Amino acid sequence: MAGGDALPDGLDCEALARAEAALESLSQDYPRWLRADLAAARACLTPSLDPDRLYTILHDIKGQATTFGYPLISRISQHLCRMLTDKAPPPDHIIALLDAMESVVDHGLTGDGGAMGRELLARLD
């Protein structure tokens, strides 16, 4: 379709292309944002656990990560949110899961993360 043509569902091709380009640009910055969110999550653990703030940060991460190509991060965040809802997990366990999320970013494990991603998910519990 040429620029300006309408897609079958009524979306403008040029507008869609601009939106996809914007999302791609934002995706490039996501690892930096995620690292800042993980640092904020770690700050909730000292000197004492702030479960409400931690839950909010993790819930935000869960919602954003898949959009930016990191579904493993979403899965780990969802797991942590569930743990925080059920009971207060020990800080060491929370730290291990935050470390796992950092590992996902450090290794660029987008999508399902392959073998390393499966290994990380297997160790969630």
Residue, then its C-alpha position, 0 to 999 in steps of 0.5 A: m500500500a502506498g503512504g496514506d492508504a487505509l489499512p483494512d481496519g481503517l488505520d492509516c499506513e503512515a500513522l502505523a509506520r510512525a507508531e512502529a518507529a516510535l515503539e522501536s525507538l522506545s524499545q532501544d531505551y527500555p533496558r536503561w529504564l528497566r535498570a532504573d526500575l530494578a534499582a528502585a525495587r532494590a531500594c524498597l528492600t532496605p532498611s525494611l521491606d516496603p511491599d506496597r512500593l515494591y509491588t507497584i514497581l514490579h507491576d509496572i515492569k510486568g506491564q511494560a516488559t513484553t511490549f518492549g520485547y522482554p516477556l521473561i521480565s514480565r513473567i518474573s515480575q508477575h511471579l514476584c507480584r504473586m509472591l508479594t500478594d500471598k506473603a512477604p517473601p524473604p528479601d534474599h529471594i526477592i534479590a535473587l529474582l531481581d538479579a535474574m531480571e538483570s541477567v535477562v537484560d545483561h544477556g539481551l534475552t528478548g523473546d523467550g530467551g531460549a535455553m537460558g530463559r527456560e533455565l531462569l523460569a525453571r528456577l523461579d520457585 
